[in-house]
Amino acid sequence: MAKQKLDIKLLSAIDFPSDVARSVALNIMNRHFKHTPNDEKLKIIQHVLETPESYLQHATLGLLAHKVAAKILLAEPFEVFQLNDEPKHFDVFGSKHIEVSAINQMALAMRLPVAEKGALMPDAHQGYGLPIGGVFATKNAVVPYGVGMDIGCRMSLTILEQTDAYVEDKRYELKKALENYTHFGNDGFLDFDQHHDVLDHPDFSLMPLLKKLHGKAVKQLGSSGSGNHFVEFGVVTLYEGNQTSLPAGRYAALLSHSGSRSLGANIAQHYTNIAMNTCKLPREAKHLAWLDLNSEAGEEYWRSMNLAGEYAKACHDRIHKNLCEALGIQQVLNIENHHNFAWRERIGDDDYIVHRKGATPAAKDVLGIIPGSMTAAGYIVRGLGNDVSLNSAAHGAGRKMSRDRAKNSFTMSSLKKELQSKNVTLIGGGVDEAPLAYKDIDLVMKSQTTLVAIEGEFLPRVVRMAKD
């Protein structure tokens, strides 16, 4: 392809924050993008100007991104906040299962000027911003890292028309369906067409950031992330007197765990950067920067977060639909819930913004799913509406080992023996997700009997995860 040289005249259509930025852009394009068509060069420059935070580490575009980001930082008003000397009170459920670092991290969050209420769930462990298992309430302020990078990470359980015997009788067919109709990780996507109404949401056209992310959202629809995300077939046992619409018994079921993919991660990073640039906090708390929901950025984040939540649900809907259609089976009941999200909720006599980062909504009689591990039971639960926990419960067993420690502690041979002993077939996965890297789910459940009632359980049988 012939070289195409960019000149100042062609750049006149772009509004640069400074003459220096314009000069840097021109130099970068003509040195490093010689064979790129000029219209494509203009698109690249425009994207850097609009989302400089995405390019700060880029080998060639990083210099331009830093020039733009520095100009924005100087132009945007910001306010410096100090932490309160003492944290506001927060209740800890199952403290004997929780590492001190997670409790300290929650205490730091409760020193924020916007902190109103908090609680720590029994599966809690250290994370970024809020600890995983942290529940944090404010008044009209949202902390992007209080929701997390994987906005709308959620559980979805479909109970099927088949009995439990179907899972054992059709194990090979279930394995092949998972291999052919699910996809994990950031690279690639499902190789068949699918659609969901969420892709036509008007905010994808109205908001510049979402417009840029729409194409990848289309490609990643119906797929899952890496880490502890999974899609699995198993057996559900509904207990006598359960509050679902089905009678007690044993059923074949499909369970999935994942979030909003690249869409949510980009939204989280973009608005966290804005929050950190406009809400200055001491170094140890900088990732807990918040956005006022009356501000333009706060309103944009709230709308984007909710769209990411809808997209996460759409991915689960497609996963379950794709698998059921491939196998020729029917769904009879679906139970689902977010566990990385923020909600407007009334607690007591006041309205709050309730952040649940790795916590299950557990308002009165609300159904949810709390998984165990790739071999341990998960539980169908009904919320008891406990205000002390901000109407929340654990979102899983919770890690007791970091991924690195798990990799150094277990072998694939020991993992295979564990899977065999529990009659579980695993596709993908790795020792970082070994069952012993997690807390005992039954001990976690015993620590929250005032938060949820157990309606039934799910036992995994054929599990697919991302490759280690």
RORO-733050 format. One line per field, with one value per residue (C-alpha): z, x, y; residue in one letter. Coordinates in Angstrom, 2 decimals, m for minus. Each point is the difference from the previous one (the first is absolute). Layout:
! residues N
c3: Z | ...
c1: X | ...
c2: Y | ...
rest: a | ...
//
This chain:
! residues 468
c3: 0.00 | m0.93 | 2.67 | 0.87 | 1.68 | 2.37 | 0.02 | 2.15 | m2.42 | 0.42 | 3.76 | m0.03 | 0.36 | 3.44 | 3.12 | 1.86 | 3.63 | m0.90 | m2.88 | 1.65 | m0.12 | m3.68 | m0.78 | 1.94 | m1.82 | m3.40 | 0.82 | 1.34 | m2.99 | m2.60 | 1.80 | 1.24 | m2.18 | m3.45 | m1.78 | 1.78 | m2.12 | 1.06 | 0.92 | 2.33 | 1.52 | 0.77 | 1.68 | 2.15 | 1.07 | 0.82 | 2.14 | 1.95 | 0.59 | 1.26 | 2.18 | 0.83 | 3.07 | m2.33 | m1.68 | 2.85 | m0.23 | m3.82 | m1.54 | m2.69 | 0.95 | 3.69 | m0.43 | m1.60 | 2.66 | 2.78 | m1.62 | m0.28 | 3.49 | 1.55 | m1.71 | 1.12 | 3.56 | 0.11 | m1.52 | 2.17 | 3.44 | 2.83 | 3.71 | 2.65 | 2.73 | 3.26 | 1.61 | 3.30 | 2.97 | 0.91 | m2.23 | 0.28 | 1.52 | m2.24 | 0.94 | m0.89 | m0.60 | 0.50 | 1.16 | 0.80 | m3.73 | m1.11 | m0.27 | 1.92 | m3.18 | m1.35 | 3.26 | m0.06 | m3.60 | 0.90 | 2.96 | m2.37 | m2.24 | 3.03 | 0.69 | m3.26 | 0.48 | m2.07 | 2.00 | 1.68 | 0.68 | m0.64 | 0.52 | m0.76 | m1.16 | 1.26 | m3.34 | 0.03 | m1.09 | m1.11 | m3.37 | m1.71 | 1.41 | 2.10 | 1.18 | m1.78 | 2.19 | 0.96 | 0.11 | 0.12 | 0.14 | m0.86 | m0.59 | m3.68 | m0.74 | m1.89 | 0.34 | m3.29 | 1.77 | 2.55 | m2.85 | m1.48 | m3.43 | m0.95 | 0.18 | 0.25 | 0.74 | 0.82 | 0.46 | m2.15 | 0.78 | m2.44 | 1.26 | m2.91 | m0.77 | 0.30 | 3.24 | 1.59 | m1.86 | m3.25 | 1.12 | 0.49 | m3.02 | m2.35 | 1.49 | m3.33 | m1.85 | 2.73 | m0.24 | m3.79 | 0.28 | 2.45 | m2.32 | m3.09 | 1.33 | 2.68 | m0.21 | 2.74 | 0.21 | m1.78 | m3.32 | m2.70 | 0.18 | m0.87 | m3.72 | m0.53 | m0.24 | 2.98 | 1.14 | 3.05 | 0.39 | 2.34 | m3.02 | m1.29 | 3.24 | m0.92 | 2.37 | m2.34 | m2.51 | 2.38 | 2.13 | m1.76 | 2.19 | m0.41 | m3.73 | m0.26 | 2.08 | m1.91 | m2.63 | 2.51 | 2.05 | m3.10 | m0.46 | 3.68 | 0.46 | 1.50 | 1.15 | 3.43 | 1.63 | 1.53 | 3.64 | 2.03 | m2.69 | m1.07 | m1.77 | 1.39 | m0.07 | 3.25 | 2.27 | 2.00 | 3.09 | 1.08 | 3.65 | 1.41 | 0.52 | m2.29 | m1.14 | m3.73 | m2.40 | m0.24 | 2.28 | 2.03 | m1.99 | m2.03 | m3.35 | m2.74 | m0.01 | m1.67 | 2.00 | m1.31 | 1.60 | m1.92 | m0.56 | m2.57 | m1.78 | m1.59 | 0.09 | 3.81 | 0.41 | m2.30 | 1.69 | 3.42 | m1.00 | m1.82 | 2.85 | 2.71 | m1.71 | m0.09 | 3.67 | 1.01 | m1.93 | 1.49 | 3.51 | 1.54 | 2.92 | 2.00 | m1.82 | 1.97 | m0.93 | m3.50 | m1.71 | 2.14 | m1.76 | m0.62 | m2.45 | 1.09 | m1.69 | m0.65 | m2.12 | m3.73 | 0.50 | 2.83 | m2.11 | m2.94 | 2.18 | 1.50 | m3.44 | m1.33 | 3.07 | m0.42 | m3.69 | 0.85 | 2.48 | m2.70 | m2.35 | 2.61 | 0.36 | m3.79 | m0.16 | 2.49 | m1.88 | m3.21 | 1.69 | 1.37 | m3.20 | m2.20 | 2.10 | 0.44 | m3.73 | m0.89 | 2.32 | m0.80 | 3.63 | 1.68 | 2.87 | 2.77 | 2.55 | 0.11 | 3.15 | m0.41 | 1.78 | m0.39 | 2.59 | m1.31 | m0.28 | 1.67 | 0.70 | 1.29 | 3.05 | 3.06 | 3.30 | 3.11 | m0.57 | m2.49 | m3.62 | m0.81 | m2.86 | 1.01 | m1.55 | 0.09 | m1.13 | 0.15 | 2.05 | m0.76 | 0.33 | 2.82 | 0.50 | 1.49 | m2.07 | m2.92 | m1.52 | m0.87 | m0.65 | 2.13 | m1.71 | 1.66 | m2.20 | m3.00 | 2.27 | 2.96 | 0.24 | m0.68 | 1.62 | m1.11 | 2.67 | 1.02 | 1.55 | 3.55 | m0.36 | 2.73 | 0.18 | 1.98 | m3.06 | m2.27 | m1.35 | m1.27 | 0.27 | m1.19 | m3.75 | 0.22 | 2.11 | m0.33 | m0.61 | 2.83 | m2.29 | m2.64 | m3.53 | 0.24 | 3.30 | m1.43 | m3.01 | 2.36 | 2.29 | m2.39 | m3.10 | m2.93 | 1.16 | 3.44 | m1.62 | m2.32 | 2.98 | 1.82 | m3.06 | m0.42 | 3.65 | m0.33 | m3.40 | m1.75 | m3.63 | m0.54 | m3.31 | 0.27 | 3.44 | 1.93 | 3.45 | 0.82 | 0.24 | 1.98 | 2.52 | 2.97 | m1.01 | 1.22 | 3.44 | 1.16 | m1.47 | 2.79 | 2.68 | m1.96 | m0.13 | 3.76 | 0.54 | m1.74 | 1.30 | 0.95 | m3.57 | m2.23 | 0.15 | m2.16 | m2.50 | m1.84 | m1.19 | m3.26 | m0.53 | m3.00 | m2.37 | m3.34 | 0.38 | m2.56 | 0.94 | m1.78 | m0.49 | 2.71
c1: 0.00 | 1.35 | 0.97 | m2.55 | 1.26 | m2.22 | 0.18 | m1.28 | m2.83 | m1.41 | 0.23 | m2.10 | m3.19 | 1.14 | m0.29 | 3.31 | 0.39 | 3.27 | 2.38 | 2.54 | m2.43 | m0.69 | 3.73 | 0.59 | m2.89 | 1.33 | 3.49 | m1.20 | m2.23 | 2.64 | 2.74 | m1.81 | m3.13 | 1.51 | m2.00 | m3.29 | m2.63 | m0.47 | m3.67 | 0.99 | 2.74 | m2.59 | m2.22 | 2.92 | 0.85 | m3.63 | m0.27 | 3.15 | m1.36 | m3.32 | 1.37 | 3.63 | m0.05 | m0.23 | 3.30 | 2.24 | 2.11 | m0.08 | 3.48 | m0.58 | m3.19 | 0.89 | 1.74 | m3.10 | m2.23 | 2.12 | m0.11 | m3.78 | m0.53 | 2.21 | m2.00 | m3.31 | 1.27 | 0.99 | m3.32 | m2.35 | m0.91 | 0.77 | m0.57 | 2.35 | m1.60 | 1.40 | m1.03 | m1.85 | 2.17 | m2.18 | m2.03 | m3.76 | m1.37 | m0.39 | m1.08 | 2.16 | m1.67 | 2.15 | 3.05 | 1.93 | 0.01 | 1.24 | 3.61 | 0.95 | 1.08 | m3.58 | m1.41 | 2.59 | m0.86 | m3.67 | 0.89 | 1.91 | m3.06 | m2.14 | 2.27 | m1.08 | m2.00 | m2.84 | m0.17 | m3.39 | m0.36 | 2.00 | 0.20 | 2.45 | m1.21 | 1.45 | 1.68 | 1.92 | 3.62 | 2.25 | m0.66 | 0.48 | m1.87 | m2.61 | 0.83 | m1.78 | m3.04 | m0.28 | m3.34 | 0.23 | m2.79 | 0.20 | m2.42 | m0.11 | 3.62 | 1.34 | 3.48 | 0.90 | 2.50 | m2.72 | m1.81 | 3.17 | 1.51 | m2.42 | m3.23 | m3.06 | 1.94 | m2.86 | m1.41 | m2.66 | m1.56 | m2.36 | m1.93 | m0.83 | m2.98 | 2.20 | 0.58 | 3.42 | 0.61 | 0.32 | 3.30 | 1.70 | m1.61 | 0.98 | 3.36 | 1.84 | m2.63 | 0.11 | 3.80 | m0.11 | m2.69 | 2.13 | 3.01 | m1.94 | m2.42 | 1.93 | 3.10 | 2.34 | 2.68 | 0.65 | 1.23 | m2.37 | m3.77 | m2.78 | m0.01 | m3.75 | m2.41 | m2.07 | m1.87 | m1.61 | m2.11 | 2.61 | 2.24 | m2.64 | m0.03 | m0.04 | 2.89 | 2.33 | m0.67 | m0.41 | 3.15 | 3.40 | 1.80 | m2.77 | m0.13 | 3.69 | m0.57 | m3.05 | 1.88 | 1.83 | m3.18 | m1.63 | 2.88 | 0.19 | m3.73 | m0.66 | 3.58 | 1.66 | 3.08 | 3.02 | 0.98 | m2.83 | m2.67 | m1.68 | m2.89 | m0.99 | m2.65 | m0.97 | m2.78 | m2.35 | m1.76 | m2.94 | m0.94 | m3.44 | m1.89 | 2.30 | m1.27 | 0.69 | m2.80 | 1.09 | m0.70 | 2.73 | 2.10 | 3.17 | 0.40 | 2.60 | 1.28 | 2.36 | 1.98 | 2.14 | 2.20 | 1.45 | m0.46 | m0.02 | 3.25 | 2.07 | m2.98 | m0.09 | 3.78 | 0.37 | m2.85 | 1.52 | 3.49 | m1.22 | m2.15 | 2.46 | 2.59 | m2.46 | m0.86 | 3.67 | 0.73 | m2.88 | m0.18 | 3.47 | 0.50 | 3.05 | 2.14 | m1.25 | m3.61 | 0.39 | m1.85 | m3.05 | m0.58 | m3.69 | m2.23 | m2.88 | m3.12 | m1.12 | 3.11 | 0.19 | 2.62 | m2.00 | m3.14 | 1.96 | 1.58 | m3.37 | m1.58 | 3.03 | 0.11 | m3.65 | 0.49 | 2.99 | m2.23 | m2.62 | 2.72 | 1.32 | m3.51 | m0.29 | 3.22 | m1.43 | m3.31 | 1.82 | 2.24 | m3.02 | m2.01 | 2.88 | 0.63 | m3.65 | m0.72 | 3.08 | m1.11 | m3.72 | m1.01 | m2.41 | 0.46 | m2.61 | 1.37 | 2.76 | 1.47 | 2.63 | 1.71 | 2.77 | 2.76 | 2.17 | m2.30 | m1.46 | m3.69 | m2.24 | m1.62 | m1.95 | 1.42 | m1.92 | m1.34 | 2.62 | 0.99 | 3.54 | 2.27 | 0.94 | 3.18 | 0.34 | 3.44 | m0.17 | m3.20 | m3.44 | m3.15 | m2.04 | m3.06 | m3.06 | m1.02 | 2.34 | 1.50 | 3.68 | 2.87 | 3.13 | 2.46 | 2.69 | 2.87 | 0.40 | m0.66 | m1.90 | m3.73 | m1.50 | m3.23 | m3.30 | m0.84 | m2.88 | 0.82 | m1.16 | 0.22 | 2.55 | 0.68 | 3.22 | 1.55 | m1.59 | m2.22 | 3.04 | 1.69 | 3.15 | 0.47 | 1.90 | 2.43 | 2.67 | 3.69 | 2.29 | 3.06 | 1.21 | 0.32 | 3.81 | m0.07 | m2.46 | 2.27 | 2.90 | m2.06 | m1.81 | 0.77 | m2.18 | 0.37 | m1.46 | m2.78 | m0.92 | m0.18 | m2.31 | m2.25 | m0.16 | m0.90 | m2.88 | m1.19 | 0.64 | 1.11 | 2.07 | 0.61 | 2.75 | 0.66 | 3.26 | 1.50 | m0.61 | m3.67 | 0.61 | m2.80 | 2.41 | 0.90 | m3.50 | m1.56 | m2.44 | m3.34 | m1.94 | 1.86 | m0.73 | m3.70 | m0.08 | 1.32 | m2.98 | m3.07 | m1.45 | 0.47 | m1.38 | m2.03 | 1.09 | m2.62 | 2.08 | 3.47 | 1.89 | 2.72 | 2.36 | 0.53 | 1.37 | 1.91 | 1.58 | 2.39 | 2.66 | 3.34 | 2.54
c2: 0.00 | 3.47 | 2.47 | 2.68 | 3.15 | 1.91 | 3.80 | 2.87 | 0.70 | m3.50 | 0.41 | 3.18 | m2.04 | m1.22 | 2.14 | m0.42 | 1.13 | 1.80 | 0.75 | m2.29 | m2.92 | 0.69 | 0.02 | m3.23 | m1.71 | 1.05 | m1.25 | m3.36 | m0.69 | 0.81 | m1.96 | m3.08 | m0.29 | 0.67 | m2.69 | 0.66 | 1.84 | 3.63 | m0.46 | m2.84 | 2.18 | 2.67 | m2.58 | m1.20 | 3.55 | 0.76 | m3.11 | 0.92 | 3.51 | m1.35 | m2.84 | 0.85 | m2.27 | m3.01 | 0.88 | 1.16 | m3.19 | m0.24 | m0.26 | 2.64 | 1.86 | 0.32 | 3.38 | 1.53 | m1.56 | 1.50 | 3.45 | m0.19 | m1.44 | 2.67 | 2.73 | m1.51 | m0.37 | 3.68 | 1.06 | m2.06 | 1.29 | m2.37 | m0.08 | m1.35 | m2.13 | m1.31 | m3.27 | 0.02 | m0.93 | m2.99 | m2.31 | m0.05 | m3.19 | m3.03 | m3.52 | m3.01 | m3.36 | m3.09 | 1.95 | m3.20 | m0.83 | 3.45 | 1.14 | 3.13 | 1.79 | m0.14 | 1.39 | 2.78 | 0.77 | 0.33 | 2.21 | 2.29 | 0.32 | 0.84 | 3.01 | 1.65 | 3.22 | m1.51 | m3.25 | m0.56 | m3.73 | m3.14 | m3.75 | m2.79 | m3.41 | m3.33 | m0.80 | 3.29 | 0.32 | 2.84 | 1.61 | 3.37 | 2.98 | m1.77 | m3.52 | m2.83 | m0.63 | 3.66 | 1.82 | 3.79 | 2.60 | 3.71 | 2.84 | 1.02 | m0.94 | m2.99 | m1.54 | m1.75 | m2.27 | m0.74 | m1.73 | m1.45 | m0.57 | m2.78 | 1.99 | m2.21 | m3.20 | m2.33 | m3.48 | m1.63 | m3.38 | m1.70 | m3.02 | m2.28 | m2.20 | m3.11 | m1.91 | m0.37 | m3.29 | 1.96 | 1.55 | m3.38 | m1.66 | 2.86 | 0.96 | m0.30 | 2.08 | 2.68 | 0.15 | 0.43 | 2.68 | 1.97 | m0.32 | 1.11 | 2.62 | 1.89 | 2.16 | 1.22 | 2.70 | 3.28 | m1.37 | m1.17 | m0.45 | m2.42 | m0.82 | 0.15 | 2.92 | 0.98 | 3.08 | 1.54 | 3.12 | 1.53 | 0.64 | 2.44 | 2.04 | 3.73 | 0.81 | m1.88 | 2.79 | 2.94 | m0.38 | 0.27 | m2.55 | m2.59 | 0.62 | m0.97 | m3.13 | m1.21 | m2.00 | m2.14 | m0.41 | m1.49 | m2.45 | m1.02 | m0.57 | m3.42 | m0.51 | m0.19 | 1.45 | m1.71 | m0.59 | m1.51 | 0.37 | m3.23 | m1.69 | m3.39 | m2.68 | m1.64 | m1.23 | 2.22 | m1.30 | 2.17 | m0.46 | m0.66 | 3.25 | 1.98 | 3.40 | m0.46 | m0.85 | m3.67 | m2.96 | m1.65 | m2.45 | m0.52 | 1.74 | 0.41 | 3.57 | 2.46 | 2.58 | 2.87 | 2.64 | 2.96 | 3.73 | 2.77 | m0.90 | 2.82 | 2.36 | 0.12 | 0.07 | 3.00 | 1.88 | m0.69 | 1.14 | 3.12 | 1.32 | m1.05 | 2.20 | 2.91 | m0.54 | m0.14 | 3.21 | 1.97 | m1.50 | 0.05 | m2.35 | m1.11 | m2.54 | m3.01 | 0.78 | 1.46 | m2.87 | 0.74 | 3.32 | 0.68 | 1.82 | 2.22 | m1.36 | 3.57 | 0.58 | m0.70 | m2.71 | m1.57 | m0.16 | m1.44 | m2.69 | m0.95 | m0.40 | m1.88 | m2.27 | m0.90 | m0.75 | m2.21 | m1.83 | m0.56 | m1.21 | m2.45 | m1.42 | m0.21 | m2.05 | m2.49 | m0.09 | m0.86 | m2.60 | m1.84 | 0.36 | m1.17 | m3.11 | m0.94 | 0.37 | m2.05 | m2.81 | 0.27 | 0.54 | 2.43 | 2.43 | m0.08 | 2.51 | 2.60 | 1.56 | 2.73 | 2.87 | 2.56 | 0.08 | 2.90 | 3.00 | 3.08 | 0.50 | 2.79 | m1.59 | 0.98 | m1.27 | 0.98 | 3.49 | 1.20 | m0.49 | m1.09 | m0.96 | m3.55 | m1.41 | m3.79 | m1.13 | m3.75 | m0.14 | m1.47 | 2.15 | m1.53 | 2.19 | m1.70 | m3.07 | 0.83 | m3.16 | m0.28 | m2.42 | m0.44 | m2.40 | m2.10 | m1.22 | m2.27 | m3.00 | 1.49 | 0.59 | 3.41 | 1.17 | 1.50 | 2.56 | 2.25 | 3.35 | 0.75 | 3.79 | 0.71 | 3.76 | m0.58 | m1.67 | 2.63 | m2.80 | m1.91 | m3.41 | m1.76 | m0.50 | m3.28 | m1.98 | 2.69 | m0.58 | m1.05 | m0.10 | 2.44 | m1.35 | m0.02 | m1.87 | m2.54 | m0.58 | m0.65 | m2.25 | m2.35 | m2.04 | m0.98 | m3.59 | 0.80 | 2.05 | m2.89 | m2.38 | 2.42 | 0.33 | m3.77 | m0.53 | 2.48 | m1.34 | 3.32 | 0.41 | 3.18 | 1.75 | 2.63 | 1.40 | m0.26 | m0.48 | 3.68 | m0.99 | m3.19 | m0.64 | 0.19 | 3.57 | 0.93 | 0.20 | m2.68 | 1.11 | m1.72 | 1.97 | 3.18 | m0.90 | m0.66 | 3.53 | 1.61 | m1.80 | 3.41 | 1.25 | m2.78 | m3.21 | m2.95 | m1.19 | m2.60 | m0.95 | m0.45 | m2.63 | 0.52 | m2.91 | 1.35 | 3.26 | 2.31 | 2.84 | 2.01 | m1.73 | 0.79
rest: m | a | k | q | k | l | d | i | k | l | l | s | a | i | d | f | p | s | d | v | a | r | s | v | a | l | n | i | m | n | r | h | f | k | h | t | p | n | d | e | k | l | k | i | i | q | h | v | l | e | t | p | e | s | y | l | q | h | a | t | l | g | l | l | a | h | k | v | a | a | k | i | l | l | a | e | p | f | e | v | f | q | l | n | d | e | p | k | h | f | d | v | f | g | s | k | h | i | e | v | s | a | i | n | q | m | a | l | a | m | r | l | p | v | a | e | k | g | a | l | m | p | d | a | h | q | g | y | g | l | p | i | g | g | v | f | a | t | k | n | a | v | v | p | y | g | v | g | m | d | i | g | c | r | m | s | l | t | i | l | e | q | t | d | a | y | v | e | d | k | r | y | e | l | k | k | a | l | e | n | y | t | h | f | g | n | d | g | f | l | d | f | d | q | h | h | d | v | l | d | h | p | d | f | s | l | m | p | l | l | k | k | l | h | g | k | a | v | k | q | l | g | s | s | g | s | g | n | h | f | v | e | f | g | v | v | t | l | y | e | g | n | q | t | s | l | p | a | g | r | y | a | a | l | l | s | h | s | g | s | r | s | l | g | a | n | i | a | q | h | y | t | n | i | a | m | n | t | c | k | l | p | r | e | a | k | h | l | a | w | l | d | l | n | s | e | a | g | e | e | y | w | r | s | m | n | l | a | g | e | y | a | k | a | c | h | d | r | i | h | k | n | l | c | e | a | l | g | i | q | q | v | l | n | i | e | n | h | h | n | f | a | w | r | e | r | i | g | d | d | d | y | i | v | h | r | k | g | a | t | p | a | a | k | d | v | l | g | i | i | p | g | s | m | t | a | a | g | y | i | v | r | g | l | g | n | d | v | s | l | n | s | a | a | h | g | a | g | r | k | m | s | r | d | r | a | k | n | s | f | t | m | s | s | l | k | k | e | l | q | s | k | n | v | t | l | i | g | g | g | v | d | e | a | p | l | a | y | k | d | i | d | l | v | m | k | s | q | t | t | l | v | a | i | e | g | e | f | l | p | r | v | v | r | m | a | k | d
//
